[in-house]
Amino acid sequence: MKYANVNHYEPNRPDLKNVGQRIKHAREALGLSQEKFGELVGKSQRTISDIERGEVRLFLDDLYRFANILEKPVVHFLEDDINEDDLNVILIREIHQLPTVEAKQTLLKMIQAFTAFFTTKS
């Protein structure tokens, strides 16, 4: 599978109720009401309630905004529902967000060391 154009990749859809529950738990852990969280992310309290119950589809842009406000990585909300192809796309998007070439090179070295460690263990 090619990953050159991740903007046109159609991932499997995660279970909206699971994602909503994870959002709710993260929001509550920060002591945010639905109303206050809604203000921070630009959504109504009603929409936040619908999202947390899994009744509204959540767009990736919204999920990134939610994750930032809730101080969690995006994958936290998708953990059990993410397949390998989706994970690859998310990883590429995260790498693209790194601010400098140096940061990307450092990450690459870390990944290579991590990979070497686990491939020599098997």
QUIVENTA-V102502 format. One record per residue. N is the residue number from 1. RES is the residue in one small letter. NEAR is the number of other C-alpha atoms within 10 Angstrom. Layout:
BEGIN
n->N res->RES near->NEAR
n->N res->RES near->NEAR
END
This chain:
BEGIN
n->1 res->m near->4
n->2 res->k near->6
n->3 res->y near->12
n->4 res->a near->10
n->5 res->n near->8
n->6 res->v near->14
n->7 res->n near->9
n->8 res->h near->8
n->9 res->y near->13
n->10 res->e near->10
n->11 res->p near->12
n->12 res->n near->11
n->13 res->r near->12
n->14 res->p near->16
n->15 res->d near->14
n->16 res->l near->20
n->17 res->k near->17
n->18 res->n near->18
n->19 res->v near->23
n->20 res->g near->24
n->21 res->q near->16
n->22 res->r near->17
n->23 res->i near->23
n->24 res->k near->20
n->25 res->h near->13
n->26 res->a near->20
n->27 res->r near->20
n->28 res->e near->14
n->29 res->a near->10
n->30 res->l near->12
n->31 res->g near->11
n->32 res->l near->15
n->33 res->s near->14
n->34 res->q near->20
n->35 res->e near->15
n->36 res->k near->15
n->37 res->f near->21
n->38 res->g near->18
n->39 res->e near->13
n->40 res->l near->14
n->41 res->v near->15
n->42 res->g near->13
n->43 res->k near->15
n->44 res->s near->16
n->45 res->q near->16
n->46 res->r near->12
n->47 res->t near->16
n->48 res->i near->24
n->49 res->s near->17
n->50 res->d near->15
n->51 res->i near->20
n->52 res->e near->22
n->53 res->r near->17
n->54 res->g near->17
n->55 res->e near->14
n->56 res->v near->15
n->57 res->r near->15
n->58 res->l near->14
n->59 res->f near->8
n->60 res->l near->10
n->61 res->d near->9
n->62 res->d near->13
n->63 res->l near->19
n->64 res->y near->15
n->65 res->r near->15
n->66 res->f near->22
n->67 res->a near->19
n->68 res->n near->13
n->69 res->i near->15
n->70 res->l near->20
n->71 res->e near->12
n->72 res->k near->14
n->73 res->p near->14
n->74 res->v near->18
n->75 res->v near->17
n->76 res->h near->13
n->77 res->f near->22
n->78 res->l near->21
n->79 res->e near->14
n->80 res->d near->12
n->81 res->d near->15
n->82 res->i near->18
n->83 res->n near->14
n->84 res->e near->8
n->85 res->d near->15
n->86 res->d near->19
n->87 res->l near->15
n->88 res->n near->14
n->89 res->v near->19
n->90 res->i near->16
n->91 res->l near->12
n->92 res->i near->14
n->93 res->r near->13
n->94 res->e near->12
n->95 res->i near->14
n->96 res->h near->12
n->97 res->q near->9
n->98 res->l near->12
n->99 res->p near->9
n->100 res->t near->10
n->101 res->v near->10
n->102 res->e near->10
n->103 res->a near->12
n->104 res->k near->15
n->105 res->q near->11
n->106 res->t near->12
n->107 res->l near->14
n->108 res->l near->13
n->109 res->k near->12
n->110 res->m near->12
n->111 res->i near->12
n->112 res->q near->11
n->113 res->a near->12
n->114 res->f near->11
n->115 res->t near->12
n->116 res->a near->11
n->117 res->f near->11
n->118 res->f near->9
n->119 res->t near->9
n->120 res->t near->7
n->121 res->k near->7
n->122 res->s near->5
END
